[in-house]
Amino acid sequence: MLSELLLTEMTALNQQGGMPLHRQLYEALRRAMLDNKISAGDRLPSSRELTQDLQLSRNTVVAALNQLSVEGYLVSRVGSGTYVNDNLPRTQTRSASGHANTHSSDLSQRGSALSTTFCATQLEIQPFAPGIADFSAFPVALWQRLQNKHWRMTYPEMLDYSYSGGYAPLRRAVAEYLRVFRSVPLDSDQVIITSGTQQSLELCAQLLADHGDTVWLEDPAYWGAVKAFMATGLQTHAVPVDGQGMAPTSADQRAPPRLIYTTPSHQYPTGAVMSLARRQQLLDIARTHQAWILEDDYDSEFRFSGPPISSLAGLDQEQRVLYLGSFSKVLYPGLKLGYLVVPKRLVSAFKQAHYDLNRPGQMPLQAALAEFIEMGHFSSALRRARAGYAQRRQCLLEALQPCLAEGARITGAEQGLHLCLRLPDSVDDKALAQAIADKGLTVRALSAYCLQRQDARGLVIGYGYAAMADIAHWGPVLARVITLELRGRTS
Ligand SMILES: Cc1ncc(COP(=O)(O)O)c(C=O)c1O
């Protein structure tokens, strides 16, 4: 009997002490799933039944079930309840090839969750795969010359770990860029050079939140952020996104945040721009709960239409916003350099902890990048890239026109390197993405980015990587698969 099993496990966990009830239930359910005591595909009792059987409050049960859903252990099917995910890691035996598979007991509980949920695929070079920029546009010869120059000039300190906070001229160049282009008011000392957004997020979680604190995430969400917070032991709370960005209600405030992760300029992946009212609301919530807002401004460099969108950090009077940027999209991801702008009162703690936890390095590379920006090469690379992406975007928008006549609509195409084709709720977007994959094209189902909500259907389509000729050729193929699906449903 499931409730007896859960009660026994919860009693044992309770005896170890210090674990709140919702966490005990979460652990008990998770262990039951990992140890095959509840099978993949099994339907769980409803939260109401669990509340009665376990004599717990509904909030406790809902909190545990929500966390398991966010981490991918449970999936909800509209109208029919909550089920154990089919793709969970199980206690495994030796495989037929003789290699030992990872045993669930080899990994920590966190490790098994991390290795099985929201797993990114290796780099997929595909015309419409979202998240990929056109690396071929990068001025390699110039970059090589700059790197050589800094290696020739290298004096011993440049081979040491990086200065705390990063190489000063690069911090100055980033500060100047952000002041001018993103209206972020800052001194260069507030800029911490990191190895990209992932590391910036980890650092924020490590320094600003304690194990078990709550982080609000947008739903649908950026997988990289979800994983960074799972890895640092935070409780995730999904806040749905609508046409004006993250939309917290008073119910959300019952799970008070310590951190709020958001992509206000171009919500990832729906592309919603956060309205001024929502920005104010988020800043108010941060003030009320003494929470920190992590603003991930990952693709503002590529804005194609509509008025420029200022940063949330620029509106922040209370110094509660940390601003995250990355060179992955504008230059190339393998560069592994990004930056974090922290409020003044956090500067020394962040510099010290970054130095102690990460031992940053790559000073000759940072020096080459500083010069690349100072000499204006960054701005011209950006201008060239923007013009190229604008053409590809236009070509894709035209190719997708027939889908609009069948009930689809496009969101988020004003900015970035992807757009979102929203589909009627009744479309199975994962099956459609698979049908498109059968034609050899990769796009992602919007529902695959969802943490809890069941009502977001669409396709996330990139246009950064493909050459114009490829978009012109494959765009109509993509549109045809989609229109056939939409027509099939209505005829
Ligand atoms: C929402 C979002 N944030 C940040 C990044 C960049 O991350 P990183 O700097 O870790 O490469 C990406 C890249 O795809 C992204 O989609």
The ligand as an SDF file (V2000), in Angstrom:
LIG
                    3D

 16 16  0  0  0  0  0  0  0  0999 V2000
   18.2220   32.0410  -21.6680 C   0  0  0  0  0  0  0  0  0  0  0  0
   19.7010   31.8930  -21.8770 C   0  0  0  0  0  0  0  0  0  0  0  0
   20.5390   32.4440  -20.9920 N   0  0  0  0  0  0  0  0  0  0  0  0
   21.8770   32.3540  -21.1440 C   0  0  0  0  0  0  0  0  0  0  0  0
   22.4530   31.6840  -22.2120 C   0  0  0  0  0  0  0  0  0  0  0  0
   23.9620   31.6730  -22.3590 C   0  0  0  0  0  0  0  0  0  0  0  0
   24.5140   30.8200  -21.4670 O   0  0  0  0  0  0  0  0  0  0  0  0
   26.1040   30.6190  -21.3320 P   0  0  0  0  0  0  0  0  0  0  0  0
   26.7240   31.9650  -21.0850 O   0  0  0  0  0  0  0  0  0  0  0  0
   26.2060   29.7270  -20.1180 O   0  0  0  0  0  0  0  0  0  0  0  0
   26.6040   30.0200  -22.5950 O   0  0  0  0  0  0  0  0  0  0  0  0
   21.6300   31.0750  -23.1430 C   0  0  0  0  0  0  0  0  0  0  0  0
   22.2160   30.3060  -24.2520 C   0  0  0  0  0  0  0  0  0  0  0  0
   21.6100   29.6190  -25.0000 O   0  0  0  0  0  0  0  0  0  0  0  0
   20.2130   31.1860  -22.9740 C   0  0  0  0  0  0  0  0  0  0  0  0
   19.3750   30.6330  -23.8650 O   0  0  0  0  0  0  0  0  0  0  0  0
  1  2  1  0
  2  3  1  0
  2 15  2  0
  3  4  2  0
  4  5  1  0
  5  6  1  0
  5 12  2  0
  6  7  1  0
  7  8  1  0
  8  9  2  0
  8 10  1  0
  8 11  1  0
 12 13  1  0
 12 15  1  0
 13 14  2  0
 15 16  1  0
M  END
$$$$
